[in-house]
Amino acid sequence: MRIREIETRVARLEKRTPGLLPGPDRYTDEELNALIAWLKQPEPAAEAWAADLLRREGMIR
């Protein structure tokens, strides 16, 4: 399956469920594990990445 096909399917699913709220349940396992590790031992080099991840799901502004 191509990336564009996946993006199209995700967009279609999001239109079907407009009440679906963003949040940590949408993180991938890798994202969640990395975020937990960063929260336990914050590294300045990964701070922007962690902030973007939290911002993406509406957890911070």
PLY file of the C-alpha trace (Angstrom):
ply
format ascii 1.0
element vertex 61
property float x
property float y
property float z
element edge 60
property int vertex1
property int vertex2
end_header
0.00 0.00 0.00
1.35 3.42 -0.92
1.63 6.31 1.48
-0.86 8.35 -0.51
-3.43 5.53 -0.30
-2.94 5.33 3.47
-3.33 9.10 3.82
-6.52 8.99 1.74
-7.97 6.21 3.89
-7.10 8.04 7.10
-8.71 11.23 5.80
-11.84 9.27 4.87
-12.00 7.67 8.33
-11.53 11.04 10.02
-14.47 12.44 8.02
-16.64 9.50 9.12
-15.85 10.11 12.79
-15.70 13.89 13.26
-16.09 13.51 17.03
-12.83 11.61 17.33
-10.67 13.71 19.57
-6.92 13.87 19.28
-4.97 12.54 22.22
-2.28 10.15 23.38
-4.25 7.14 22.14
-3.28 8.21 18.61
0.47 7.95 19.29
2.32 5.10 17.69
4.04 2.69 20.07
7.40 4.17 19.11
6.21 7.73 19.73
4.70 6.82 23.08
7.79 4.95 24.24
10.08 7.78 23.16
7.87 10.39 24.84
7.78 8.44 28.10
11.56 8.08 28.01
11.92 11.82 27.33
9.56 12.72 30.17
11.59 10.56 32.56
14.90 12.12 31.44
14.36 15.25 29.35
17.08 15.92 26.81
17.39 19.44 25.39
18.13 18.01 21.94
14.74 16.25 21.82
12.71 19.00 23.46
11.36 20.40 20.16
10.33 16.92 19.03
8.49 16.22 22.29
6.75 19.59 22.19
5.65 19.02 18.58
4.28 15.60 19.49
2.31 16.96 22.47
1.10 19.93 20.41
-0.02 17.67 17.54
-2.47 15.89 19.83
-3.69 19.04 21.54
-2.06 18.34 24.88
-0.19 21.68 24.91
-0.44 24.89 22.92
0 1
1 2
2 3
3 4
4 5
5 6
6 7
7 8
8 9
9 10
10 11
11 12
12 13
13 14
14 15
15 16
16 17
17 18
18 19
19 20
20 21
21 22
22 23
23 24
24 25
25 26
26 27
27 28
28 29
29 30
30 31
31 32
32 33
33 34
34 35
35 36
36 37
37 38
38 39
39 40
40 41
41 42
42 43
43 44
44 45
45 46
46 47
47 48
48 49
49 50
50 51
51 52
52 53
53 54
54 55
55 56
56 57
57 58
58 59
59 60
